[in-house]
């Protein structure tokens, strides 16, 4: 009997140990996908905390994570509503349909942060994003200009491998891909596509202005065979399949990689070729440590050569979302004082600016990343790099 | 006069004391069944106090019940699987796949919901038969068979959704996922929910009294009247609270209704039908069940088919609630269901596990998730707490497996009745102990005599103690 009581007491103790968080009414709620992902915990999560703390009294807030679980995401939104949130900032795990419904049923405004949230009949009130189409265009343009510089022509085409993000990550992955294809498609004849199945040559030319449901279907159908799932391991597996059946037709290879993590995994597979290419050009985005090391000229810790990355300053995106939330709490139109873009899926959209960093211009990388303190030079990944010429 | 009053007062006190003794006896005897209710109450109170009682308020309590629905339905099926000493790891992805199947059939292929559901039912029944065949006939461990099923259905889910999120638009999905029973508003309260609550209370009282009368007729001992009334009062309190909270928000959701219907059907099936008895018999001792003429293989196939059907219901509830189907759905559903069944007291060694308790287990799990979100606790802590609760629940279950029944009122009477005997025996025992000690010290030659005397006295003393321990109230009336 004593043991049983002891066990019960232990249970109480364990639970009470966690009972350190107090609970007060809030005005602004934030729901992010996953506390175990660097991006959400240490970038968006940290910036939200900083920005919202700066708002001070009258803008009480709470940040919750969904652990990659859609049901938990909806539960989080419901919890924030129950605690009195007037506006909720959400980065959804799936489509966000349940969250949109729950929020609108309670008369709460919803800001889709970085990922669109919508159901079949409803959508978030606001959408903050980097112009994903332009991110894709920057990647495509980089490959095209480098190819032209390398002297690739119709008669002497250069090898091109194409990889895409997760198709289910709508609209981002499709927009990245569509933007890149807008640049690549007109000059596709100077390339020789080495993918296992070429689903790209017959694609029509789509621009952001002409983008519609048919374009979405066509682009996503082309993306499916090269869907990396935003996952380095999947990207590596798919790259290995390309490498295995590849016949080299040029000394240079151009690789469209959707982000830095997958880009690193893909180039490691290409490096394993018995006779690797002399020149390797590849894209990426997110300005990860590995990509930055590579751009700054360290192929060792940079895991080979990445020639460009798109730097999306998450703190600017977060600042935009918070500004909209503050406007909503203040009772004015959410986009007051922000750069608005064309409305996506019916939601009022704010675009945050992007920057293109290339291996050709390490000074720009230094100025934007290291001089601003966005990343620390002391990180172990950058230990081989001599920063003095740029300071 | 004075004396009379005193005895009256003493009698009154004794009756109150006796009442508490009875209730405590019941708790101590049935601690396995009530342990988790206590745990749930503790969790509710902790989260309630941490959130200014928002946690137990109408909005959040409605949310909590809706959030729990899909896990509860899975946990009901999982309890029977565990009762028959099996496990089913495939239900998460089967549920998500069937949800996707129904959504794709309705939204993209233009089938009617009924045909889509019928198709899904056929698929899940077939899958249940295949799983049951491999497990029961070929004796492949269920862990392996269902692990294979988990991978297979993960792939099928991705194929079915074509790696895309497909939103639901059909009215039925909207109704199931976010709809509530029709309401009739009276002063901010939904009358229909209140009426259902009152009806439930009446049915409970009626059924309880009827059951007691039937027992009397058959000569089966009824539980004590004090316990019966206490249980009724408790149930009355719970139902009153539930109908108050639900009716002051939006009434009863279809998710809750479906859950309740599933639970009632399975509760009756397991407690009132031959099939139910057979399932528990197979779980308790498969060999004995086989020898007594039960077709064990058939029972296992049935259990897996039932699990599949519940996975279908759960999957449809999930996609309806989230208003989309996506390739990301499915992971962890089965693990929550298994955890809920174990927290609800199902025994891994088979034969034990109650349907209603599995639902309580689900509510425990979802309360932790919901409560932590509401209290704004770091989400990373949640799995740690959940894991600890699961482990504690199973340890608790094992510790309380051999708890003997106890009747404190009987003990009270017995202590009075055997008081003199007990004192006498204790004195004898003490004397014998002392004498033996001295004899040992002095190293007497007839030491064996003293030991003999000591053993006798000890036996007598223990016998009386045991007689008091097992005393029943009935023996003294």
Boltz contact constraints between the chains, C-beta under 6 A:
constraints:
  - contact:
      token1: [A, 3]
      token2: [B, 399]
      max_distance: 6.0
  - contact:
      token1: [A, 7]
      token2: [B, 392]
      max_distance: 6.0
  - contact:
      token1: [A, 7]
      token2: [B, 396]
      max_distance: 6.0
  - contact:
      token1: [A, 11]
      token2: [B, 392]
      max_distance: 6.0
  - contact:
      token1: [A, 12]
      token2: [B, 42]
      max_distance: 6.0
  - contact:
      token1: [A, 14]
      token2: [B, 388]
      max_distance: 6.0
  - contact:
      token1: [A, 15]
      token2: [B, 46]
      max_distance: 6.0
  - contact:
      token1: [A, 18]
      token2: [B, 377]
      max_distance: 6.0
  - contact:
      token1: [A, 18]
      token2: [B, 381]
      max_distance: 6.0
  - contact:
      token1: [A, 18]
      token2: [B, 385]
      max_distance: 6.0
  - contact:
      token1: [A, 19]
      token2: [B, 50]
      max_distance: 6.0
  - contact:
      token1: [A, 21]
      token2: [B, 375]
      max_distance: 6.0
  - contact:
      token1: [A, 21]
      token2: [B, 376]
      max_distance: 6.0
  - contact:
      token1: [A, 21]
      token2: [B, 377]
      max_distance: 6.0
  - contact:
      token1: [A, 23]
      token2: [B, 50]
      max_distance: 6.0
  - contact:
      token1: [A, 23]
      token2: [B, 51]
      max_distance: 6.0
  - contact:
      token1: [A, 23]
      token2: [B, 375]
      max_distance: 6.0
  - contact:
      token1: [A, 35]
      token2: [B, 379]
      max_distance: 6.0
  - contact:
      token1: [A, 35]
      token2: [B, 380]
      max_distance: 6.0
  - contact:
      token1: [A, 62]
      token2: [B, 376]
      max_distance: 6.0
  - contact:
      token1: [A, 64]
      token2: [B, 373]
      max_distance: 6.0
  - contact:
      token1: [A, 65]
      token2: [B, 379]
      max_distance: 6.0
  - contact:
      token1: [A, 70]
      token2: [B, 322]
      max_distance: 6.0
  - contact:
      token1: [A, 75]
      token2: [B, 67]
      max_distance: 6.0
  - contact:
      token1: [A, 75]
      token2: [B, 370]
      max_distance: 6.0
  - contact:
      token1: [A, 76]
      token2: [B, 373]
      max_distance: 6.0
  - contact:
      token1: [A, 78]
      token2: [B, 63]
      max_distance: 6.0
  - contact:
      token1: [A, 79]
      token2: [B, 373]
      max_distance: 6.0
  - contact:
      token1: [A, 79]
      token2: [B, 374]
      max_distance: 6.0
  - contact:
      token1: [A, 82]
      token2: [B, 54]
      max_distance: 6.0
  - contact:
      token1: [A, 82]
      token2: [B, 59]
      max_distance: 6.0
  - contact:
      token1: [A, 82]
      token2: [B, 60]
      max_distance: 6.0
  - contact:
      token1: [A, 94]
      token2: [B, 165]
      max_distance: 6.0
  - contact:
      token1: [A, 94]
      token2: [B, 326]
      max_distance: 6.0
  - contact:
      token1: [A, 94]
      token2: [B, 328]
      max_distance: 6.0
  - contact:
      token1: [A, 95]
      token2: [B, 165]
      max_distance: 6.0
  - contact:
      token1: [A, 95]
      token2: [B, 324]
      max_distance: 6.0
  - contact:
      token1: [A, 97]
      token2: [B, 167]
      max_distance: 6.0
  - contact:
      token1: [A, 97]
      token2: [B, 323]
      max_distance: 6.0
  - contact:
      token1: [A, 97]
      token2: [B, 324]
      max_distance: 6.0
  - contact:
      token1: [A, 98]
      token2: [B, 322]
      max_distance: 6.0
  - contact:
      token1: [A, 98]
      token2: [B, 323]
      max_distance: 6.0
  - contact:
      token1: [A, 101]
      token2: [B, 178]
      max_distance: 6.0
  - contact:
      token1: [A, 119]
      token2: [B, 167]
      max_distance: 6.0
  - contact:
      token1: [A, 119]
      token2: [B, 323]
      max_distance: 6.0
  - contact:
      token1: [A, 120]
      token2: [B, 167]
      max_distance: 6.0
  - contact:
      token1: [A, 120]
      token2: [B, 169]
      max_distance: 6.0
  - contact:
      token1: [A, 167]
      token2: [B, 163]
      max_distance: 6.0
  - contact:
      token1: [A, 168]
      token2: [B, 163]
      max_distance: 6.0
  - contact:
      token1: [A, 168]
      token2: [B, 164]
      max_distance: 6.0
  - contact:
      token1: [A, 168]
      token2: [B, 165]
      max_distance: 6.0
  - contact:
      token1: [A, 168]
      token2: [B, 327]
      max_distance: 6.0
